[in-house]
Amino acid sequence: MQSTAIRPLAGMLPRQLFTAEHEAFRETVRKFYTQEVIPYTEKYEQQQHVDRELWLKAGALGLLCSTMPEEYGGSGVDRLYSMILIEEQAYAGDSATGFSLHSDIVANYILNFGNTTQKQQWLPKMATGETITAIAMTEPGTGSDLQAVRTTAVQDGDDYIINGSKIFITNGYLCDLAIVVCKTGNSDKGSANLSLILVEVERAGFSKGQPLNKIGMKGQDTCELFFDNVRVPKENLLGMEGMGFIMLMKELAWERLIVAIICQAGAEAAFAHTLQYTKERQAFGKPVAAFQNTRFKLAELRTEIEVCRAYLDRCMELQLKNELAVDAAAAAKYKISEMYSKVVDECLQLHGGYGYMLEYPIARAYLDNRANRIYAGTNEIMKELIARSF
């Protein structure tokens, strides 16, 4: 297993996104993953979640919620810092830490739709790692169909009473706070029935299942959440009642771009590992990289990686200006996750039998990457979103 995060090849087209300050932050992130995450990969996989202490260490370095305003514990920096954190996680071969969901998805819901009290109560503790968060959307039997949510939040005086369950919830096992997608209405328009409610872990009736046994991403904290007459005050409503679907749609484009960033960096890491392996591995008296089939295959893969990189960086430029269209984000998530699957499969083949051994990063990448075509909306949903723009 690698002891440091791998450095991907310099692109054929130089990237234009990052300043010297960004690159200094990248070195901090790389050092964190090298020292605090990579040596404990097997431990995290065995226990199926990272240690809570790791969250506090990340918070102390300013790696959590860095894009949040300084008044709420963040650094007030742009989302390129988030991009760097996600890229370095992939270069480290780490699929256990759930920092991006916490910092770049949950925190944004609270910042963009929460009231001042909610922001002051939760964001500073999220930035330090004292509070770990999750967002509970998916339910057994509903999959990507958010309008079919069956978890209910029924008004009872000044409270909501929540009943239902959620599944495949990242950070669910360790979370102290979850944003729960609930059905609060019964109109014919399903999207108007959804609301987002903040639910603290200590609420009576809120329970968690054991971490789910996945084929990959084994160190990542993923579990079921259960709500049995969980009573929460109306003050825990995020935004306005019945506006949950609209709020979700506003943030899903960024969530899908996050998946694209994960996949792009993952493909670059897989390629770098494979290039290194084929240069060192001997077959028939010469390096595997010396054979024409290997050189041509590597050339094909690098070209696909580079083309996707150009599209992704352009999407990120638009995201920084809040101009990224929903269909463009969907296309990035769809295409780049498909590309990553192809790259990691071809790279494993170039490793031969050793590619099937879990001590090699390519084997772990092969298992970990498959979920990228499913979560944040399946790739079939991405195609539907793209088709709607015609």
C-alpha positions in Angstrom: 0.0 0.0 0.0 1.3 3.5 -0.8 2.7 5.5 2.1 2.1 8.9 0.5 -0.4 10.4 -1.8 0.6 10.0 -5.4 1.3 13.0 -7.6 -0.6 12.8 -10.9 1.2 13.7 -14.2 1.2 17.3 -15.2 -1.6 17.8 -17.8 -0.9 18.2 -21.4 -3.0 21.4 -21.2 -1.8 23.4 -18.1 -4.5 24.1 -15.6 -5.4 27.8 -15.0 -7.5 27.6 -11.9 -5.1 27.8 -9.0 -3.0 30.5 -7.3 0.1 30.1 -5.1 -2.2 30.3 -2.1 -4.2 27.4 -3.4 -1.1 25.3 -4.0 0.1 26.0 -0.5 -3.2 24.7 0.8 -2.8 21.7 -1.3 0.5 20.8 0.4 -1.2 21.1 3.8 -4.0 18.7 2.6 -1.5 16.3 1.1 0.5 16.2 4.3 -2.7 15.6 6.3 -3.7 12.6 4.2 -0.1 11.2 4.2 0.3 11.4 7.9 -3.2 11.0 9.3 -5.2 8.9 6.9 -3.1 6.6 4.7 -1.4 4.8 7.6 -4.8 3.9 9.1 -6.6 2.7 6.0 -6.9 -0.9 7.1 -8.1 0.1 10.6 -10.8 2.3 9.1 -11.9 -0.5 6.8 -12.1 -3.0 9.6 -14.2 -0.7 11.8 -16.1 0.7 8.8 -15.7 4.3 9.9 -12.9 6.7 10.7 -12.1 7.8 14.2 -13.8 10.9 15.5 -10.4 12.2 16.5 -9.6 12.5 12.7 -12.5 15.0 12.3 -11.0 17.2 15.1 -7.6 17.1 13.5 -9.0 18.1 10.1 -10.9 20.9 11.8 -7.8 22.2 13.6 -6.0 22.5 10.2 -8.9 24.4 8.7 -9.8 21.6 6.3 -13.5 21.5 7.3 -16.1 24.1 6.1 -13.3 26.3 4.8 -15.7 28.0 2.4 -18.0 29.1 5.2 -17.8 32.8 6.2 -15.3 33.6 9.0 -18.2 34.7 11.3 -19.4 31.0 11.3 -16.0 29.4 11.8 -14.8 29.0 8.2 -12.1 30.8 6.2 -14.4 32.5 3.7 -12.4 31.0 0.8 -13.6 30.0 -2.7 -14.7 26.5 -3.7 -11.4 25.8 -5.3 -10.2 25.0 -1.8 -12.9 22.3 -1.7 -11.8 21.1 -5.1 -8.2 20.7 -3.8 -9.4 18.8 -0.7 -11.4 16.4 -2.9 -8.6 15.9 -5.4 -6.0 15.2 -2.7 -8.3 12.7 -1.0 -8.5 10.8 -4.4 -4.8 11.0 -4.9 -4.3 9.5 -1.5 -6.5 6.6 -2.5 -8.8 7.4 0.4 -12.5 6.6 0.3 -13.2 6.6 4.1 -13.3 10.3 5.0 -16.7 12.0 4.5 -15.4 15.6 4.7 -16.8 16.9 1.4 -20.4 15.9 2.2 -20.1 17.6 5.6 -18.3 20.7 4.4 -19.6 21.2 0.9 -23.1 19.8 1.0 -24.6 19.9 4.5 -22.9 23.2 5.5 -24.2 24.9 2.3 -27.8 23.9 3.1 -27.4 25.5 6.5 -25.6 28.6 5.2 -28.0 29.2 2.3 -31.3 28.3 3.8 -30.9 28.4 7.6 -31.7 31.3 9.8 -29.1 33.2 11.9 -29.7 31.1 15.0 -29.2 27.8 13.0 -26.0 29.1 11.4 -24.5 30.3 14.7 -25.5 27.1 16.5 -24.1 24.5 14.0 -21.6 25.9 11.5 -18.8 26.8 14.0 -18.9 23.3 15.5 -19.0 21.8 12.1 -15.8 23.7 11.2 -13.9 22.4 14.2 -15.1 18.8 13.7 -16.9 18.8 17.0 -20.2 18.2 15.2 -20.3 15.6 12.4 -23.2 15.9 9.9 -25.1 13.9 7.4 -28.0 14.5 4.9 -30.7 11.9 4.9 -32.4 11.7 1.5 -32.5 8.1 0.2 -35.0 5.7 1.6 -35.5 1.9 1.1 -37.5 1.5 -2.1 -37.3 5.1 -3.3 -33.8 5.4 -4.7 -33.3 8.5 -6.8 -37.0 9.4 -6.7 -37.1 12.1 -4.0 -40.7 12.9 -4.6 -41.6 9.4 -3.4 -40.2 10.0 0.1 -42.3 8.4 2.8 -40.6 9.7 6.0 -43.2 12.0 7.5 -43.0 15.0 9.8 -46.4 15.8 11.3 -47.1 19.0 13.2 -48.0 18.6 16.8 -48.3 21.9 18.6 -45.0 23.6 18.3 -43.2 20.4 17.2 -42.8 18.0 14.3 -43.1 14.3 15.0 -40.9 12.3 12.5 -41.4 8.7 11.5 -39.6 6.8 8.8 -36.2 5.5 7.8 -33.3 6.4 5.5 -30.6 4.2 3.9 -27.1 4.6 2.4 -26.4 7.7 4.6 -22.8 8.9 4.4 -21.5 9.9 7.9 -24.6 8.4 9.3 -23.0 6.2 11.9 -20.9 9.1 13.5 -23.3 12.0 12.8 -24.4 14.3 15.5 -26.8 16.1 13.3 -28.7 15.1 10.2 -30.7 17.1 7.7 -33.7 14.9 7.1 -35.8 15.1 4.0 -39.4 14.7 5.2 -42.9 14.7 3.8 -44.8 17.5 5.4 -47.7 17.8 3.0 -50.2 15.8 0.9 -50.7 17.9 -2.2 -51.0 16.4 -5.7 -47.7 17.9 -6.6 -45.2 15.7 -4.8 -42.3 18.2 -4.9 -44.4 20.6 -2.8 -44.7 18.1 0.0 -41.0 18.0 1.0 -39.3 19.9 3.8 -35.8 19.7 5.3 -35.6 19.4 9.1 -32.5 19.4 11.3 -32.5 16.4 13.7 -30.0 16.1 16.5 -28.7 12.6 17.4 -29.8 12.8 21.0 -33.5 13.1 20.1 -35.5 10.3 21.6 -36.5 7.8 18.9 -33.6 8.6 16.6 -31.5 5.5 16.1 -28.8 4.2 13.8 -28.1 0.8 12.2 -24.6 -0.7 12.1 -22.4 0.4 9.2 -23.5 -1.2 6.0 -21.3 -3.9 4.5 -20.4 -2.5 1.1 -18.3 -4.1 -1.7 -16.0 -1.0 -1.7 -15.5 2.2 0.2 -15.4 0.0 3.3 -13.8 2.6 5.6 -16.6 5.1 4.8 -19.2 5.5 7.5 -22.5 4.5 5.7 -25.6 3.3 7.6 -29.4 3.4 8.0 -31.2 5.9 10.1 -34.5 5.3 11.9 -37.0 7.7 13.2 -39.7 6.5 15.6 -41.9 9.3 16.8 -38.9 11.7 16.9 -40.1 15.0 18.3 -38.3 18.1 17.2 -39.3 21.8 17.6 -40.5 23.7 14.6 -37.4 25.9 15.0 -35.5 22.9 13.4 -37.2 23.5 10.1 -34.6 24.5 7.5 -36.0 27.3 5.3 -39.7 27.1 4.7 -42.1 24.2 4.8 -42.8 22.7 1.4 -39.6 24.2 -0.1 -37.4 21.2 0.5 -37.4 20.0 -3.1 -36.5 23.4 -4.5 -33.6 23.7 -1.9 -32.4 20.2 -2.9 -32.4 21.1 -6.5 -30.4 24.2 -5.9 -27.6 22.3 -4.2 -27.6 19.1 -6.3 -25.7 20.6 -9.2 -22.7 21.3 -6.9 -23.0 17.8 -5.3 -22.8 16.3 -8.8 -19.8 18.3 -9.7 -18.2 17.0 -6.5 -18.7 13.5 -7.7 -17.1 14.5 -11.1 -14.1 15.9 -9.2 -13.7 12.7 -7.2 -13.8 10.7 -10.4 -11.5 12.9 -12.4 -8.8 12.8 -9.6 -9.4 9.1 -9.1 -8.8 8.4 -12.8 -5.6 10.5 -12.7 -4.4 8.6 -9.7 -5.2 5.3 -11.3 -3.3 6.3 -14.4 -0.2 7.5 -12.4 -0.1 4.3 -10.4 -0.4 2.2 -13.6 2.3 4.2 -15.5 4.7 3.7 -12.6 3.8 0.0 -12.4 4.3 -0.7 -16.1 7.6 1.0 -16.1 8.9 -1.1 -13.2 7.3 -4.5 -14.0 9.3 -6.7 -16.3 7.8 -9.2 -18.8 9.7 -11.1 -21.4 12.9 -9.3 -20.5 11.7 -5.7 -20.7 9.3 -3.3 -18.9 5.6 -3.8 -19.6 5.5 -0.1 -20.7 7.9 -1.0 -23.6 5.3 -3.0 -25.4 3.3 -1.2 -28.1 -0.1 -2.4 -26.7 0.7 -0.9 -23.4 1.9 2.4 -24.8 -1.1 2.7 -27.0 -3.5 1.8 -24.2 -1.9 4.4 -21.9 -2.1 7.0 -24.7 -5.8 6.3 -25.1 -6.5 6.6 -21.4 -4.5 9.7 -20.9 -6.3 11.4 -23.8 -9.7 10.6 -22.3 -8.5 11.8 -18.9 -7.2 15.1 -20.3 -10.4 15.8 -22.3 -12.5 15.3 -19.2 -10.2 17.4 -17.2 -10.7 20.4 -19.6 -14.5 20.0 -19.4 -14.4 19.7 -15.6 -12.2 22.7 -15.0 -14.5 24.8 -17.3 -17.5 23.7 -15.2 -15.6 24.7 -12.1 -14.9 28.2 -13.6 -18.7 28.5 -14.1 -19.4 27.2 -10.6 -17.2 29.9 -9.1 -19.4 32.5 -10.8 -22.6 30.7 -9.9 -23.3 30.2 -13.6 -23.0 26.4 -13.8 -26.2 24.9 -15.5 -27.9 21.9 -14.1 -27.4 19.9 -17.4 -23.7 20.8 -17.5 -23.2 19.5 -14.0 -25.2 16.4 -14.8 -23.0 15.8 -17.9 -19.9 16.2 -15.9 -21.0 13.7 -13.3 -22.2 11.2 -16.0 -19.3 11.4 -18.4 -16.5 11.6 -15.9 -17.8 8.8 -13.7 -18.1 6.6 -16.8 -14.6 7.5 -17.8 -13.2 6.7 -14.4 -14.8 3.2 -14.6 -13.2 2.6 -17.9 -9.8 3.9 -16.8 -9.6 1.9 -13.6 -10.7 -1.3 -15.5 -8.1 -0.9 -18.2 -5.4 0.0 -15.6 -6.2 -3.1 -13.5 -5.8 -5.2 -16.7 -2.3 -3.6 -17.3 -1.4 -4.7 -13.8 -2.1 -8.4 -14.6 -2.7 -10.7 -11.7 -1.3 -8.2 -9.2 -4.1 -5.8 -10.1 -6.4 -8.2 -8.3 -4.5 -7.9 -5.1 -5.8 -5.5 -2.5 -2.3 -4.3 -1.4 -2.2 -2.5 -4.8 -4.0 0.9 -5.0 -5.6 -0.1 -8.4 -7.5 -3.0 -6.8 -9.0 -0.7 -4.1 -9.8 1.9 -6.8 -11.6 -0.8 -8.8 -13.9 -1.6 -5.8 -14.3 2.0 -4.6 -15.2 3.7 -7.8 -18.3 1.8 -8.8 -20.6 3.8 -6.4 -19.9 7.0 -8.3 -22.2 6.0 -11.1 -25.0 5.5 -8.5 -25.0 8.2 -5.8 -25.9 11.9 -6.2 -28.5 10.6 -8.7 -27.8 7.6 -10.9 -26.2 8.1 -14.3 -29.6 7.2 -15.9 -31.1 10.2 -14.0 -28.2 12.3 -15.3 -29.1 11.4 -18.9 -32.7 12.4 -18.2 -31.6 15.8 -16.9 -29.4 16.3 -19.9 -32.2 15.3 -22.3 -34.6 17.8 -20.6 -32.4 20.7 -21.8 -32.9 19.9 -25.5 
